[in-house]
Amino acid sequence: MLREQERLHSLVRRYQSPDEYPFFTDALQKPILQPLNYPKILYENDVNVNKKLKESYIQYVLPAACAKFDREERGDAQENYGSAAVCDVNCLQALSRRIHFGKFVAEAKFRKETERFVALIKAEDRKGIDEAITDSKVEKKVLERLRLKAKTYGTDPDNASQDPGKINVDAVVAMYKVFYP
Amino acid sequence: MLREQERLHSLVRRYQSPDEYPFFTDALQKPILQPLNYPKILYENDVNVNKKLKESYIQYVLPAACAKFDREERGDAQENYGSAAVCDVNCLQALSRRIHFGKFVAEAKFRKETERFVALIKAEDRKGIDEAITDSKVEKKVLERLRLKAKTYGTDPDNASQDPGKINVDAVVAMYKVFYP
């Protein structure tokens, strides 16, 4: 399903956009739209964490976000398998896009403090690079915003104060916050 | 794009669901999931208004919902053509689903007042049938709820009181309210 949707979206040049990363590179087709001139921002690289993302999504994210709602409260959700597959595809693509934004953040920070990063890279100081890239105040704000969005968009707006919400908001935040092994 | 996505979703039995109507019946494939036993609710029929829906969407809905945002304020939106196509497909499918729900409403009302409707049908009283099906109080409530949803989901939840919103809410309501010729 994911593979086939990527195949389809590649026709409208989705994976030519520098912030879109395919899970199935072998499925892509030649776009029917003319290529766009994106500014060349990132240093040449082949970082693509989608394989790991898909594994973590299946192993950790889905059980945390859905178990209580589907299996325990609503019984077998057999009739939702099709729609769930469609939603999973959209969800994985959104996560992938958001996670790969990190490349642009890293690039911007490298350009701002090139000397510092060159030294860290030469020393192969992975922990130091990680700390230099991470801005915990910004990160906290992003997660708070994510929580608000998950709550707002997962609640009946007609009855926001009463509605317990459709989704486990903590699990949504954890998708972005927790590094799964 | 729409045709190809329907082809893909037919694999997970989307168009076996009684509330899903394809735009391209010739594109559908045999599902890879086992068929579900949906209760047989509707009287045998071949009503499918998708052709007209697609025409109205292109001719009336899109210009009303998007013109001001894309063309006048943001200049040429060439680079959004691909993403716009993906959104249009989702939007058309959502509209189609919602509009065809009308069949279930009509069926429920027919069952509740069978004699009245049989008489109207025998008299070929189209206007009378229309009036008998329409509940203007319920319709008003549905449209109010739709307006609230369009506003809530089209606004930055972090800044809801200031944000002018991403979409023309009146145009969204009109999609469901106005009968386009």
Interface residues (C-beta under 8 A of the other chain):
Chain A: M1 E4 Q5 L8 H9 L11 V12 R13 R14 S17 P31 L33 L36 Q78 E79 Y81 G82 S83 A85 V86 R145 L148 K149 T152 Y153 P157 D158
Chain B: M1 E4 Q5 L8 H9 L11 V12 R13 R14 S17 P31 L33 L36 Q78 E79 Y81 G82 S83 A85 V86 R145 L148 K149 T152 Y153 P157 D158
